[in-house]
């Protein structure tokens, strides 16, 4: 089935080629010899407009194609100014000592073009094995999905991940309570890094799925031994043990494999003489991760929109390997960078907010944390 190409049209949208033709107004200063050697980039934290940071990386330092994984949690077009003080995070003034964390005030087409232009630069920085996970909410996520189809190609869309972010709410309004946001997962090519994610099955799930018990007390279930499709001229379409597969179906295994399963006691015959394969619970303790994740954010964050660290670690483990270079150019409190460092990845981070940079560097500065602040190369535009 051909992929239908859809694009959003809005005022002041410019061509991708024009975005790439822009030259950074400011060029960050630093050890350019270190920047030019991919294997030497370890921890780089930039304070400044991430558009100009990425332009400089691409144009001045010739570093296109170096990023192996991107996670971003950009503004959500909420028309809100987020503030912070030493006691709490707020979306309104918290008092005379409050400080602005960041302003999320772009709306409509202006917001979409702001994000699109940065996604174009991100794509240029991504390696062929790279993935991008974009965290967004339900109010603008569907528009952002179309923008990402345009930038990365609809064929490189992998998943829309639902993230359960909080406990159920009891707001008195017409409509359903919102307990989720979403993560859009794209890759640059088909040849992307993928470490198969598995998770443990709960005891209740094992009991529900494996509801039979053999003479030794082992829990099991049974699956059909036939599958759709006729293969009358092949081995799997022939009679086995006096039984032929139902019309329009064939055996899942060749007769010699069926004989082996029978010898091992892994086939159960129904009262009607239908063979089924035994599947034991002990062999199915884990299952593949699906597209609904429950990772609730902590109730008292030190920075607005701070995300669950276990969520970030899952993304890093699935879509990168040790030594890879990852990036978060909307790094906020630096949770993704901290998780990446903990898991042995090299990283590049950027944010324009003074408070974001202060909290991010603090993660590597406190006693007992991973690294001392002096080990971070902090470059300012």
Number of C-alpha atoms within 10 A of each C-alpha: 3 5 8 7 11 11 12 12 8 12 8 9 15 12 10 14 9 9 15 15 11 11 14 17 10 14 18 19 10 12 10 11 10 12 17 14 11 14 13 11 17 21 18 18 24 21 20 20 17 21 19 20 25 23 28 21 20 21 16 14 16 14 20 18 16 24 26 27 28 29 24 19 20 17 20 19 19 14 12 15 15 19 22 24 19 9 11 14 22 18 15 13 16 15 10 7 9 17 18 18 23 22 16 16 14 17 15 11 15 16 17 19 19 14 17 21 20 17 20 19 23 23 21 19 24 24 19 19 20 28 30 28 22 22 21 21 19 13 12 16 19 14 14 20 20 16 22 23 17 17 20 18 17 18 16 17 19 13 14 17 19 20 20 18 19 16 12 12 10 9 10 8 7 6 7 11 13 15 14 20 17 23 22 21 21 25 26 22 16 12 11 18 17 14 12 10 15 13 11 11 14 11 10 9 10 19 13 11 14 20 12 16 12 9 6 6 8 12 19 21 18 19 12 13 17 20 15 13 13 16 15 16 8 10 15 22 24 17 14 16 9 7 11 17 23 15 11 13 17 24 24 16 16 15 17 11 11 21 14 12 15 14 10 9 10 16 22 16 11 9 7 6 10 15 22 17 20 20 16 19 19 12 8 13 15 15 11 11 12 12 13 13 15 13 17 18 18 13 8 11 16 17 23 19 15 19 22 16 16 15 17 18 17 12 21 24 18 14 23 23 18 13 16 22 26 29 28 26 27 21 27 31 27 28 21 32 27 22 20 25 20 14 15 15 24 23 25 20 24 28 24 20 19 16 19 23 22 13 17 25 20 16 20 20 17 12 10 9 12 13 17 15 15 10 12 15 16 17 16 17 16
